[in-house]
Amino acid sequence: MAKNMQPIAKRCKTLGISPAVMGYSKKNTTRNANANTRRKKSEYSLQLTEKQKVKFVYGVMEKQFRMYYEKAAKAGGKTGEELLIMLERRLDNVVFRLGFAKTRREARQLVNHGHFTVNGKRVNIPSFLIKVGDVIAVCEKSRSTTRFKDLAGSDTFVAAPKWLERAKNELSGKVLAMPERDDIDLPVEETLIVELYSK
């Protein structure tokens, strides 16, 4: 499986996004502070940057991203919004949004290792698309591990988006509705991605 191994802080700086979007609150870099102000970006460069932002945040490689775009184009409605909603529905992203992992990378690893079930069935595919009414929970075997014991006993409030529900001190969550564009806090102009692929 292809993996993006680029340094988080460096890549965030190049794409002009905050590491907080990736789930990292303390990462930062101050090297070469004026690197992005050297020259005016072309239209193609702006479009490419927006695509790279989305790919980097969700951890998707080019081939898979293209597949999502083609599905979004056939779905009807606004292609850019459909694309983001589809990416938001990935199981690894939902695990991250529910607070079971600190970052999407960590969520992807936990899903790969088979720590989660969807409607009672174990799923180890990070790109699995969830639907309304799906219940995502930590497997019974995994609940005894130190990591999930600490998570279950924690009093930390989980600020899940409104389309998801997770009760405090519980290792499960439910999909209440499909995410909408307003629910996605990613600072990206999806219309530029559509323009790039429409050429």
C-alpha positions as CSV (number, residue, x, y, z in Angstrom):
1,M,0.0,0.0,0.0
2,A,1.4,3.4,-1.0
3,K,2.0,5.7,2.0
4,N,2.7,9.4,2.3
5,M,5.8,9.8,4.4
6,Q,6.4,13.6,4.0
7,P,7.1,15.6,7.2
8,I,3.8,17.0,8.5
9,A,4.9,20.5,9.5
10,K,6.9,21.1,6.3
11,R,4.1,19.9,4.0
12,C,1.5,22.0,5.9
13,K,3.7,25.0,5.4
14,T,4.1,24.4,1.7
15,L,0.3,24.0,1.2
16,G,-0.5,26.9,3.5
17,I,-2.6,25.0,6.0
18,S,-2.4,24.8,9.8
19,P,-1.1,21.5,11.3
20,A,-4.2,21.7,13.6
21,V,-6.3,20.6,10.5
22,M,-4.2,17.4,10.5
23,G,-4.8,16.9,14.2
24,Y,-1.3,18.1,15.3
25,S,-1.5,21.1,17.8
26,K,2.2,21.5,18.6
27,K,3.9,21.0,15.2
28,N,5.3,24.1,13.5
29,T,8.2,25.2,11.5
30,T,9.8,28.6,11.2
31,R,12.4,27.7,8.6
32,N,12.5,29.9,5.5
33,A,9.5,32.0,6.5
34,N,9.4,33.9,3.2
35,A,9.5,30.9,0.9
36,N,5.9,31.1,-0.2
37,T,6.0,34.8,-1.1
38,R,8.6,34.7,-3.8
39,R,6.4,34.9,-6.9
40,K,2.8,35.1,-8.0
41,K,1.1,31.7,-8.5
42,S,-0.4,30.8,-11.8
43,E,-4.0,29.5,-12.1
44,Y,-2.8,26.0,-12.6
45,S,-0.6,26.2,-9.5
46,L,-3.5,27.4,-7.4
47,Q,-5.7,24.5,-8.7
48,L,-2.9,22.0,-8.1
49,T,-2.3,23.3,-4.5
50,E,-6.0,22.9,-3.6
51,K,-6.0,19.3,-4.9
52,Q,-2.8,18.5,-3.0
53,K,-4.2,20.0,0.2
54,V,-7.2,17.7,0.1
55,K,-5.1,14.6,-0.8
56,F,-2.7,15.4,2.0
57,V,-5.3,16.0,4.7
58,Y,-7.2,12.8,4.0
59,G,-4.1,10.8,3.2
60,V,-5.3,9.7,-0.2
61,M,-3.0,9.0,-3.2
62,E,-3.6,10.2,-6.7
63,K,-5.2,7.1,-8.2
64,Q,-7.7,6.8,-5.4
65,F,-8.4,10.5,-5.4
66,R,-9.2,10.4,-9.1
67,M,-11.6,7.5,-8.5
68,Y,-13.4,9.6,-5.8
69,Y,-13.6,12.5,-8.2
70,E,-15.1,10.4,-11.0
71,K,-17.7,9.0,-8.5
72,A,-18.5,12.5,-7.3
73,A,-19.0,13.7,-10.9
74,K,-21.6,11.0,-11.5
75,A,-23.4,11.5,-8.2
76,G,-25.2,14.7,-9.3
77,G,-25.1,17.9,-7.4
78,K,-22.0,20.0,-7.0
79,T,-19.0,17.8,-7.9
80,G,-16.6,19.6,-5.5
81,E,-18.9,19.3,-2.5
82,E,-19.7,15.6,-3.3
83,L,-16.0,14.9,-3.5
84,L,-15.4,16.4,0.0
85,I,-18.4,14.6,1.5
86,M,-17.2,11.3,0.1
87,L,-13.8,11.8,1.6
88,E,-15.4,12.8,4.9
89,R,-17.4,9.5,5.0
90,R,-14.2,7.4,4.9
91,L,-14.0,5.1,8.0
92,D,-10.6,6.4,9.0
93,N,-11.8,10.0,9.0
94,V,-15.0,9.1,11.0
95,V,-12.8,7.4,13.6
96,F,-10.7,10.6,13.8
97,R,-13.8,12.8,14.0
98,L,-15.3,10.7,16.8
99,G,-12.1,11.2,18.9
100,F,-10.9,7.6,18.9
101,A,-7.6,8.8,17.3
102,K,-5.6,12.0,17.6
103,T,-4.8,12.2,13.8
104,R,-6.1,10.7,10.6
105,R,-2.8,8.8,10.2
106,E,-3.3,7.2,13.6
107,A,-7.0,6.4,12.8
108,R,-5.9,4.8,9.5
109,Q,-3.4,2.5,11.4
110,L,-6.0,1.6,14.0
111,V,-8.6,0.7,11.3
112,N,-5.9,-1.3,9.4
113,H,-5.2,-3.3,12.5
114,G,-8.8,-4.3,12.9
115,H,-9.7,-2.4,16.1
116,F,-13.1,-1.2,14.9
117,T,-16.5,-2.7,13.9
118,V,-19.2,-1.2,11.7
119,N,-22.7,-2.4,12.7
120,G,-21.0,-5.3,14.6
121,K,-18.8,-6.5,11.8
122,R,-15.1,-5.9,11.9
123,V,-13.8,-3.7,9.1
124,N,-10.1,-3.1,8.4
125,I,-10.4,-1.0,5.3
126,P,-9.8,2.7,5.9
127,S,-11.5,3.8,2.7
128,F,-14.8,2.0,3.7
129,L,-17.6,4.5,3.2
130,I,-20.1,4.8,6.1
131,K,-23.8,5.4,5.7
132,V,-26.6,7.0,7.9
133,G,-27.4,4.8,10.9
134,D,-24.0,3.0,10.9
135,V,-22.6,2.3,14.4
136,I,-18.8,2.5,14.7
137,A,-17.4,0.8,17.8
138,V,-14.2,-0.5,19.2
139,C,-13.9,-4.3,19.0
140,E,-14.5,-6.2,22.2
141,K,-10.9,-7.7,22.1
142,S,-9.4,-4.2,21.6
143,R,-11.3,-2.7,24.6
144,S,-9.0,-4.4,27.0
145,T,-5.9,-2.7,25.6
146,T,-4.4,0.2,27.6
147,R,-5.0,2.7,24.9
148,F,-8.8,2.1,24.7
149,K,-9.1,1.6,28.5
150,D,-7.7,5.1,29.0
151,L,-10.0,6.5,26.3
152,A,-13.1,5.0,27.9
153,G,-12.1,6.3,31.4
154,S,-11.3,9.8,30.2
155,D,-13.6,12.6,31.0
156,T,-12.5,14.6,28.0
157,F,-15.4,16.0,26.0
158,V,-15.4,14.8,22.4
159,A,-16.5,17.6,20.1
160,A,-17.8,15.4,17.3
161,P,-19.4,17.2,14.3
162,K,-23.2,17.4,14.3
163,W,-23.6,14.6,11.8
164,L,-21.9,12.2,14.3
165,E,-22.9,11.2,17.9
166,R,-20.6,9.8,20.5
167,A,-21.6,9.6,24.2
168,K,-19.0,10.4,26.8
169,N,-17.0,7.5,28.2
170,E,-18.4,5.2,25.5
171,L,-16.3,3.5,22.8
172,S,-18.9,3.7,20.1
173,G,-20.4,6.4,17.9
174,K,-23.3,6.6,15.4
175,V,-23.7,8.3,12.1
176,L,-26.8,10.6,12.4
177,A,-26.7,12.1,8.9
178,M,-24.6,12.6,5.9
179,P,-22.0,15.4,6.3
180,E,-22.7,18.6,4.5
181,R,-20.2,21.2,3.1
182,D,-20.7,23.4,6.1
183,D,-19.7,20.6,8.5
184,I,-16.3,20.2,6.8
185,D,-13.8,22.7,8.3
186,L,-11.1,22.2,5.7
187,P,-9.9,25.5,4.3
188,V,-10.1,24.5,0.6
189,E,-11.8,25.9,-2.5
190,E,-13.1,22.7,-4.1
191,T,-14.2,24.5,-7.3
192,L,-10.5,24.8,-8.2
193,I,-10.1,21.0,-8.0
194,V,-13.1,20.6,-10.4
195,E,-11.6,23.1,-12.8
196,L,-8.3,21.2,-12.7
197,Y,-9.9,17.9,-13.6
198,S,-12.2,19.5,-16.1
199,K,-9.4,20.5,-18.4
